[in-house]
Amino acid sequence: MSSLAACVWIPLFPLRCEEARHEGLAACPTALLAPDTTRKLWQVSALARHAGVKPGMTVSQAIGVCPTLRLCEPDPVHYDERFARLLAALNEVSPVVEPGELGLAYVGGDGLEGIYGGPEKIVEAIQLRIADFGLRIGNGSVESAIRNPQSAIRVGWGLGKFTAWVAASRAKPGEAIIIPVGGEGQFLAAQPIAVLPLDPDTHRRLRLLGIRTLGALAALPEEAITAQFGALGRRLWRLAAGHIAEPVEGREAPEPIVAALTFFTPVGERELLGRSLDQLIARALKHPRRIGWRVQGVRLRADLEGGGSWLAAVLLKDPTADGTRIAAPLEMRLEQSPPTGAVERLVLEFTAFAPGTAELQLFARDADAAARAGQQHALQSAAREIRMRMKRSCLYHVIEVQPWSRLPERRYALIDFEP
C-alpha cells in the first residue's frame, strides 16, 4: 500500500478509444451507444453536448436534436485491452497500481523519491513512461492525445486517493496538479461538493442547506453532519476536511484461466450460447492451475459478426468451483443484456481465485509439485541446449559471499548454474 498517490485519468475513455481508431471522428459530433442496449446513448463528445445531445437519450431523440450526429457501436473488449496496456505502462513506474473505472488508475508514490526525485519528477516519469512504453489508444499515441485537449491524460498528485482524484479532475488536459503534503485542507476547501461520491438525493439536500464547497461542509461540526446524514455524512465530512487519506492498494493480477470457442457460423440463439457457456466453464474448471482453488472473478466476452464486442464481468460473492453457480450470473447477463449481434467467438476467463477447502489444497500441492517438476525439466533442457550452442556454460547463479562488505563485488559472487 502507498499513502502518496498519483491519479491518472482519461475522461470518456471508451469514446476516446473510438475517436483514436477512427480517423476524423473527433472532428464531428459523436456518441457511443450503450453496451446493454443500442437504443440509448452511453457517452457523448463535447461537440455533441454543445448541440444538445445528452447521455441516456434514445437514438431517435439524439438524431432529432443533432442530425449530423455520428453513432458508434460499443466494443468493450477493445476498451478493456487498451486500459490493460495503460495499467502495464504505469506498472513500469511503480509496483503499486490500483485500477478504477475505465480510464482511471492510481499509482502509489511511496519510495519513488529515491528513484525519480520529488513529486514533480515522479509525475513527469509517469507521463514519459506511458509515451516511452508505446501505449496506443487504438491508432492514436499518447503524444497525439496530449496534443488533442479532448483526449489528453490528466494527472493529480496528493496524500491519499481522494485528494489525487480531485487534483486530476481539476487539471487541464495534458497537465498535472500537485498538492504538497499538508496542503490538502487548503486545496480541498475551494472545491465544489460535486467532487464527493454523492448520490443525487444527498447532493440536493446539501445544496438546500446552502453547502456549495468542501470548505463549507468541513466548517460545520462533524456531529451535526453525522446526525443529518448518518455514517455516509461522517465519511463525506472527513473527506471534505482532508482527514481521510485512503492508500493506493496494489493488486496482484493472477494469470487468468481462459477457454474459448469459435463458431463456424455466427450464433445468435441464446439457448445455444448458454450451452456453449456450460461447455467453456466445464473446460476451464478442469484446468490444472484451477485445482485447489475456487473461482471468484469471471469474465465472458464475445466477438460479434461485423465487428464490435460484448463483455460481462462478474465478481462472485461466494467463491465456488460449482459450474452451475458460476454460470448463473452469466446466464442472467445473457438474458437481460444479450449481445447486440451474432457471436463469432465466445471466450470465458477465470480472473480471480480464492483458496479452496483443506481437501482441495491437498490436491493443489500435488498439482504444484507436478508443475514445478515440469518447469525443472524444461529448464534443464534449455540449459543443455545453451551449452551445446555456446560451447560453454553461460548461466550463472548469484550467491552472497560477504553481505557486510561495502563493495558490491565482494558482497556477491557468480557460480555456474546447474539446474
Backbone torsions as a table, in degrees:
resi	resn	phi	psi	omega
1	MET	NA	156.4	-177.8
2	SER	-141.7	126.7	179.5
3	SER	-78.0	-33.7	175.1
4	LEU	-79.8	134.2	-173.2
5	ALA	-135.0	142.5	167.6
6	ALA	-114.6	129.3	178.8
7	CYS	-103.5	123.4	177.7
8	VAL	-108.4	123.9	-172.3
9	TRP	-136.3	128.6	171.8
10	ILE	-118.2	102.4	-178.9
11	PRO	-60.6	145.6	177.8
12	LEU	51.5	50.1	-173.6
13	PHE	-55.2	-48.5	179.7
14	PRO	-59.4	-41.6	179.4
15	LEU	-66.0	-36.7	177.8
16	ARG	-64.8	-36.1	177.4
17	CYS	-61.9	-41.3	179.2
18	GLU	-67.8	-41.7	179.1
19	GLU	-64.0	-31.6	-178.2
20	ALA	-74.5	-35.1	-176.3
21	ARG	-94.8	-4.3	175.0
22	HIS	-119.8	104.5	-175.0
23	GLU	-62.0	134.3	177.7
24	GLY	87.4	-6.7	-177.2
25	LEU	-68.2	-34.1	-177.2
26	ALA	-70.0	-15.6	-176.4
27	ALA	-89.2	1.1	-178.3
28	CYS	-134.0	162.3	177.9
29	PRO	-61.3	126.7	-173.4
30	THR	-134.2	145.8	174.8
31	ALA	-140.5	145.1	179.0
32	LEU	-104.7	128.6	-179.5
33	LEU	-71.7	152.5	-179.6
34	ALA	-67.2	141.1	-179.2
35	PRO	-65.4	-30.7	-175.7
36	ASP	-89.0	-17.5	177.2
37	THR	-154.8	135.7	-179.7
38	THR	-86.9	5.6	-178.7
39	ARG	-89.1	-12.5	-177.9
40	LYS	-127.0	160.2	-179.4
41	LEU	-91.0	145.0	-179.6
42	TRP	-104.1	-60.7	-180.0
43	GLN	-125.8	146.6	-173.1
44	VAL	-130.6	136.0	179.3
45	SER	-74.8	166.8	-178.7
46	ALA	-63.0	-38.6	179.2
47	LEU	-65.0	-38.4	178.6
48	ALA	-68.8	-39.1	176.8
49	ARG	-61.5	-40.2	179.7
50	HIS	-62.6	-29.7	178.9
51	ALA	-84.0	-3.0	177.3
52	GLY	104.4	2.9	179.8
53	VAL	-82.1	137.9	-178.5
54	LYS	-130.3	149.3	174.4
55	PRO	-59.0	144.0	-179.5
56	GLY	93.4	-13.9	176.4
57	MET	-65.4	152.0	170.7
58	THR	-76.3	161.2	-178.7
59	VAL	-61.1	-42.2	-178.9
60	SER	-64.8	-39.4	177.4
61	GLN	-63.7	-44.9	-177.5
62	ALA	-64.4	-42.2	179.1
63	ILE	-65.8	-35.6	177.7
64	GLY	-65.2	-35.2	179.1
65	VAL	-77.6	-40.7	-176.4
66	CYS	-135.9	93.5	-178.0
67	PRO	-61.1	-24.8	-178.2
68	THR	-88.9	8.5	-177.4
69	LEU	-64.1	133.3	176.5
70	ARG	-102.6	129.2	-176.6
71	LEU	-105.3	141.3	-180.0
72	CYS	-120.5	134.2	173.7
73	GLU	-72.2	140.5	-179.8
74	PRO	-71.9	146.5	178.2
75	ASP	-135.1	72.1	-172.7
76	PRO	-60.5	-30.3	178.3
77	VAL	-64.6	-41.7	178.2
78	HIS	-62.1	-42.9	-179.8
79	TYR	-65.2	-39.4	179.7
80	ASP	-64.9	-39.8	178.6
81	GLU	-66.0	-41.5	178.9
82	ARG	-65.4	-37.6	179.5
83	PHE	-68.7	-36.7	177.3
84	ALA	-62.4	-36.7	177.8
85	ARG	-69.9	-34.7	175.1
86	LEU	-62.9	-44.9	179.2
87	LEU	-63.4	-38.4	178.6
88	ALA	-64.3	-37.8	177.9
89	ALA	-66.4	-42.5	178.9
90	LEU	-65.4	-32.2	179.6
91	ASN	-67.5	-16.5	174.8
92	GLU	-72.6	-22.4	180.0
93	VAL	-89.9	-44.7	-176.4
94	SER	-139.4	142.6	176.7
95	PRO	-76.1	-10.1	-178.2
96	VAL	-105.5	99.5	179.5
97	VAL	-129.7	128.1	-179.8
98	GLU	-119.5	115.3	179.0
99	PRO	-76.5	146.4	171.6
100	GLY	-110.9	-136.8	174.1
101	GLU	-72.6	173.0	-179.1
102	LEU	-55.2	126.6	179.1
103	GLY	88.3	1.9	-178.3
104	LEU	-128.6	127.8	179.7
105	ALA	-149.4	151.8	178.2
106	TYR	-115.2	139.1	-179.7
107	VAL	-117.8	125.2	178.1
108	GLY	-71.9	134.9	-176.3
109	GLY	-109.0	-5.0	-179.6
110	ASP	-62.1	131.0	176.8
111	GLY	84.4	-6.0	-178.7
112	LEU	-82.6	-12.1	-178.6
113	GLU	-61.5	-37.4	-179.7
114	GLY	-69.4	-17.9	-179.6
115	ILE	-95.6	-47.5	-173.2
116	TYR	-107.7	-28.7	-173.6
117	GLY	117.4	-150.8	-178.0
118	GLY	-71.3	-179.0	-178.9
119	PRO	-55.8	-38.1	-180.0
120	GLU	-61.0	-41.4	-179.6
121	LYS	-70.5	-35.1	179.1
122	ILE	-66.9	-44.0	178.3
123	VAL	-62.5	-41.0	177.7
124	GLU	-63.0	-38.7	178.5
125	ALA	-64.5	-37.4	177.7
126	ILE	-61.6	-47.5	-178.7
127	GLN	-65.4	-41.6	-178.5
128	LEU	-70.9	-37.0	-178.8
129	ARG	-64.5	-38.3	177.7
130	ILE	-62.5	-41.9	179.1
131	ALA	-69.2	-43.9	-178.8
132	ASP	-66.3	-31.9	-179.4
133	PHE	-68.5	-16.3	179.5
134	GLY	79.8	25.0	178.6
135	LEU	-59.9	131.0	178.4
136	ARG	-127.5	129.3	173.8
137	ILE	-94.7	98.4	-173.0
138	GLY	69.9	-123.9	179.0
139	ASN	-100.5	4.4	-177.3
140	GLY	-105.5	138.7	-179.7
141	SER	-90.4	171.7	178.1
142	VAL	-62.9	-37.2	-179.7
143	GLU	-60.1	-42.9	178.9
144	SER	-68.3	-32.2	177.8
145	ALA	-65.8	-38.8	-179.4
146	ILE	-69.0	-33.1	177.1
147	ARG	-71.9	-23.5	179.0
148	ASN	-99.9	106.0	-174.5
149	PRO	-58.1	-26.5	-176.5
150	GLN	-70.7	-25.3	-175.3
151	SER	-120.9	17.2	-176.1
152	ALA	-75.3	152.6	176.6
153	ILE	-81.5	135.8	177.7
154	ARG	-113.3	142.3	-176.2
155	VAL	-130.0	137.4	174.0
156	GLY	-127.9	147.0	-177.9
157	TRP	-131.0	136.3	177.5
158	GLY	-176.4	-177.1	177.9
159	LEU	-86.6	109.4	-178.2
160	GLY	91.6	157.2	-175.0
161	LYS	-67.8	-36.0	-176.4
162	PHE	-66.0	-47.2	178.4
163	THR	-60.4	-42.3	179.6
164	ALA	-64.3	-39.3	179.9
165	TRP	-66.0	-44.9	179.6
166	VAL	-62.3	-40.6	178.5
167	ALA	-62.5	-42.0	178.8
168	ALA	-65.5	-37.9	-179.7
169	SER	-70.0	-22.8	177.8
170	ARG	-90.5	-14.5	-176.6
171	ALA	-70.9	149.1	174.4
172	LYS	-76.7	156.6	179.0
173	PRO	-54.2	130.4	178.2
174	GLY	80.4	3.2	-177.5
175	GLU	-121.3	179.0	-178.7
176	ALA	-137.5	149.5	173.1
177	ILE	-118.5	126.3	-177.1
178	ILE	-113.5	122.1	178.9
179	ILE	-104.0	114.0	-179.5
180	PRO	-66.6	152.8	178.4
181	VAL	-61.2	128.2	-176.3
182	GLY	100.9	-14.8	-179.8
183	GLY	-101.5	12.2	-176.4
184	GLU	-63.8	-45.5	-176.8
185	GLY	-60.2	-45.4	-179.4
186	GLN	-65.4	-39.6	-179.8
187	PHE	-68.1	-47.1	-175.7
188	LEU	-68.0	-29.9	-174.7
189	ALA	-57.3	-32.9	-175.6
190	ALA	-88.7	-1.9	-174.6
191	GLN	-86.3	148.4	178.5
192	PRO	-70.3	155.1	-177.7
193	ILE	-67.9	-12.8	179.9
194	ALA	-63.7	-18.4	179.7
195	VAL	-76.1	-12.7	177.4
196	LEU	-76.5	153.9	175.9
197	PRO	-75.8	81.2	-173.0
198	LEU	-107.9	143.9	167.1
199	ASP	-85.4	159.2	-175.3
200	PRO	-55.8	-38.2	-177.6
201	ASP	-67.2	-44.4	178.9
202	THR	-64.6	-39.7	177.9
203	HIS	-59.9	-44.3	-179.9
204	ARG	-63.8	-42.8	-179.2
205	ARG	-64.5	-40.0	178.4
206	LEU	-63.8	-40.6	179.9
207	ARG	-69.2	-34.6	176.0
208	LEU	-64.5	-27.9	177.0
209	LEU	-82.8	1.1	178.8
210	GLY	82.8	15.2	-178.9
211	ILE	-94.0	113.2	-176.9
212	ARG	-111.7	-24.8	-175.5
213	THR	-127.2	163.6	177.1
214	LEU	-65.5	-32.4	178.0
215	GLY	-63.8	-40.3	178.4
216	ALA	-66.1	-36.1	177.8
217	LEU	-69.2	-44.2	-178.4
218	ALA	-68.5	-22.9	-179.9
219	ALA	-72.4	-19.1	179.1
220	LEU	-81.2	154.6	177.5
221	PRO	-63.3	137.8	-180.0
222	GLU	-59.2	-37.6	-178.5
223	GLU	-64.2	-36.9	-179.6
224	ALA	-66.6	-41.7	179.0
225	ILE	-67.1	-38.5	178.4
226	THR	-65.4	-41.1	178.9
227	ALA	-64.3	-33.1	-177.0
228	GLN	-82.1	-38.4	-172.2
229	PHE	-120.6	-0.3	178.0
230	GLY	75.4	-152.1	-177.8
231	ALA	-61.8	-34.3	177.0
232	LEU	-61.9	-42.1	178.8
233	GLY	-62.0	-40.0	177.8
234	ARG	-60.9	-43.8	179.6
235	ARG	-65.6	-43.2	179.6
236	LEU	-61.8	-41.0	-179.9
237	TRP	-64.2	-43.1	-178.8
238	ARG	-68.5	-35.0	174.7
239	LEU	-64.8	-45.0	-178.8
240	ALA	-63.8	-34.7	-178.7
241	ALA	-83.5	-5.8	-179.5
242	GLY	77.6	21.1	-178.9
243	HIS	-88.8	-9.4	177.8
244	ILE	-112.1	122.9	176.7
245	ALA	-124.5	82.8	-177.9
246	GLU	-66.9	125.8	-177.7
247	PRO	-75.4	159.4	173.3
248	VAL	-80.1	127.4	-178.7
249	GLU	-108.8	111.1	176.1
250	GLY	-67.5	140.0	-177.1
251	ARG	-118.3	129.0	175.3
252	GLU	-73.3	133.1	179.4
253	ALA	-109.1	93.5	-179.7
254	PRO	-64.5	152.4	177.7
255	GLU	-64.1	122.4	-175.8
256	PRO	-70.6	154.6	171.0
257	ILE	-93.1	123.5	-171.6
258	VAL	-119.0	136.2	171.9
259	ALA	-133.8	131.6	-174.5
260	ALA	-130.2	154.1	179.2
261	LEU	-141.3	122.3	178.1
262	THR	-103.7	129.0	-178.4
263	PHE	-91.2	139.1	178.4
264	PHE	-66.8	-36.8	173.9
265	THR	-125.9	139.7	-178.3
266	PRO	-54.2	140.5	-174.5
267	VAL	-113.9	132.9	177.0
268	GLY	-121.8	-11.1	-178.7
269	GLU	-74.3	127.8	-177.6
270	ARG	-66.6	-33.4	-180.0
271	GLU	-63.5	-42.7	179.2
272	LEU	-68.1	-38.2	177.0
273	LEU	-63.8	-38.1	177.8
274	GLY	-63.5	-43.0	178.0
275	ARG	-66.1	-37.9	177.5
276	SER	-64.7	-38.5	177.4
277	LEU	-61.1	-42.6	178.5
278	ASP	-60.6	-40.0	178.6
279	GLN	-64.8	-42.3	-179.5
280	LEU	-65.4	-40.4	179.6
281	ILE	-64.5	-44.8	179.2
282	ALA	-61.1	-39.4	179.8
283	ARG	-68.0	-42.2	-179.2
284	ALA	-67.7	-36.1	-179.8
285	LEU	-66.3	-23.9	-180.0
286	LYS	-84.6	-2.9	-178.3
287	HIS	-64.3	137.8	-178.4
288	PRO	-57.8	-34.5	-178.2
289	ARG	-72.8	-12.1	179.2
290	ARG	-86.8	-16.4	-176.0
291	ILE	-61.6	129.3	179.3
292	GLY	88.5	-1.0	-178.0
293	TRP	-128.5	145.4	173.2
294	ARG	-96.9	152.5	-176.7
295	VAL	-88.1	133.0	178.5
296	GLN	-119.0	-38.6	179.9
297	GLY	-114.8	132.0	-177.9
298	VAL	-133.7	140.6	173.5
299	ARG	-130.8	137.2	175.0
300	LEU	-123.5	122.3	179.9
301	ARG	-127.6	152.2	-177.1
302	ALA	-135.1	135.2	171.2
303	ASP	-91.1	125.8	-173.7
304	LEU	-96.5	153.2	177.9
305	GLU	-64.4	133.1	180.0
306	GLY	82.0	10.3	-179.3
307	GLY	100.8	168.2	-177.5
308	GLY	87.3	171.9	-177.1
309	SER	-154.2	172.3	178.5
310	TRP	-138.4	140.0	-174.8
311	LEU	-141.6	135.2	174.1
312	ALA	-133.6	123.7	178.6
313	ALA	-116.9	132.9	-176.3
314	VAL	-131.4	133.7	171.9
315	LEU	-110.1	110.6	-175.8
316	LEU	-70.9	130.4	179.2
317	LYS	-64.8	-40.2	177.6
318	ASP	-116.1	105.9	179.0
319	PRO	-55.5	144.7	-174.4
320	THR	-151.7	160.5	171.4
321	ALA	-115.6	14.3	179.3
322	ASP	-89.4	118.8	-177.5
323	GLY	-60.2	-35.6	-179.0
324	THR	-65.2	-42.4	-180.0
325	ARG	-70.6	-31.1	176.4
326	ILE	-69.9	-39.0	-175.7
327	ALA	-73.6	-28.5	-171.9
328	ALA	-54.9	-53.3	-178.9
329	PRO	-67.2	-30.7	178.5
330	LEU	-70.8	-39.5	176.7
331	GLU	-64.7	-34.1	177.1
332	MET	-65.3	-40.6	176.4
333	ARG	-62.8	-42.3	178.8
334	LEU	-62.2	-32.7	-179.5
335	GLU	-78.2	-43.5	-174.8
336	GLN	-83.6	-39.0	-178.5
337	SER	-132.5	71.3	-175.2
338	PRO	-70.2	162.9	173.9
339	PRO	-56.0	144.6	-176.5
340	THR	-81.8	-0.2	178.6
341	GLY	-151.4	178.4	178.1
342	ALA	-68.9	144.3	-173.6
343	VAL	-95.5	127.5	176.3
344	GLU	-94.7	-31.5	-177.0
345	ARG	-147.6	135.1	-179.4
346	LEU	-119.0	129.1	-176.3
347	VAL	-127.8	127.2	176.7
348	LEU	-109.9	136.6	178.7
349	GLU	-131.1	130.3	166.1
350	PHE	-91.6	114.0	-171.3
351	THR	-106.3	-18.3	-179.3
352	ALA	-143.9	147.9	-173.7
353	PHE	-136.2	159.0	175.4
354	ALA	-132.0	148.0	-179.2
355	PRO	-57.8	145.4	179.4
356	GLY	-89.0	-164.6	178.6
357	THR	-73.7	173.8	-179.8
358	ALA	-60.9	-38.9	179.1
359	GLU	-63.8	-42.5	179.2
360	LEU	-65.3	-36.7	-179.8
361	GLN	-65.5	-32.1	176.6
362	LEU	-61.4	-45.9	176.8
363	PHE	-65.6	-33.2	-179.6
364	ALA	-63.8	-39.7	179.0
365	ARG	-63.9	-39.2	176.3
366	ASP	-62.9	-41.7	180.0
367	ALA	-66.2	-39.0	178.9
368	ASP	-64.6	-41.0	179.5
369	ALA	-62.5	-41.7	178.6
370	ALA	-64.5	-39.4	179.7
371	ALA	-65.8	-41.6	179.6
372	ARG	-64.7	-37.9	178.3
373	ALA	-63.4	-40.3	177.7
374	GLY	-64.9	-40.9	178.0
375	GLN	-64.9	-39.8	179.3
376	GLN	-63.1	-42.5	178.8
377	HIS	-63.2	-42.5	179.2
378	ALA	-64.8	-38.3	179.9
379	LEU	-67.0	-40.5	177.5
380	GLN	-63.0	-41.1	179.0
381	SER	-64.2	-41.1	179.4
382	ALA	-65.6	-42.4	179.5
383	ALA	-64.6	-39.5	178.9
384	ARG	-63.4	-40.2	179.5
385	GLU	-68.0	-38.3	178.1
386	ILE	-62.5	-43.8	179.0
387	ARG	-62.5	-39.0	-179.7
388	MET	-66.7	-37.9	-176.3
389	ARG	-79.7	-39.1	-174.1
390	MET	-93.8	-7.5	-179.6
391	LYS	65.8	11.3	177.6
392	ARG	-162.1	164.8	179.0
393	SER	-79.6	128.0	179.2
394	CYS	-112.5	9.0	-179.0
395	LEU	-108.9	132.0	-177.7
396	TYR	-130.4	155.1	178.4
397	HIS	-115.2	130.7	-180.0
398	VAL	-88.2	124.7	178.2
399	ILE	-125.8	153.0	176.6
400	GLU	-82.3	131.6	178.8
401	VAL	-111.3	-56.0	177.9
402	GLN	-129.7	78.0	-174.7
403	PRO	-61.5	-17.8	-179.7
404	TRP	-85.2	-9.8	-176.3
405	SER	-73.1	147.1	176.4
406	ARG	-80.8	-14.6	-177.9
407	LEU	-94.9	120.4	-178.2
408	PRO	-57.5	-35.6	-177.5
409	GLU	-70.3	-19.9	174.9
410	ARG	-90.5	-23.9	-177.3
411	ARG	-69.7	-37.5	-174.0
412	TYR	-128.0	159.9	176.3
413	ALA	-141.4	158.8	178.7
414	LEU	-108.6	132.4	173.6
415	ILE	-127.2	156.0	179.7
416	ASP	-59.9	135.7	-178.7
417	PHE	-92.3	120.1	177.7
418	GLU	-116.2	98.3	-177.8
419	PRO	-66.3	NA	NA
